[in-house]
Amino acid sequence: MESWNWDKGDTIFPVWAEFVKKIKDLYVVFGSNDPYCDNVSAEEVFQEALIDSYPGADHGLGFDQSYADTLDIQKEIIEKVKKFITE
């Protein structure tokens, strides 16, 4: 098995590039404040994917200053995932 030389400063998407080849449909969700994810890399790696980047959300798709906003975004994501897997 190939070993990844991954630096914390790198985005996560290059690591996932190999897995994209094995998956039929993709739905990628991340926060704009996630230090490991960005829109440009996501669009390059996941060219055929549905991509949602939530403004201000962190790696855990939460907001530091607002528990209510975190819950709202989590509910929205759950509904979108349910719709994605049933269509």
BELRA-V185149 format. One record per residue. SS is DSSP state (@ for helix, = for strand, . for the rest). Layout:
SS
SS
This chain:
.
.
.
.
.
.
.
.
.
.
.
.
@
@
@
@
@
@
@
@
.
.
.
.
.
.
=
=
=
=
=
.
.
.
.
.
.
.
@
@
@
@
@
@
@
.
.
.
.
=
=
=
=
=
.
.
.
.
.
.
.
.
.
.
.
.
@
@
@
@
@
@
@
@
@
@
@
@
@
@
@
@
@
@
@
@
.
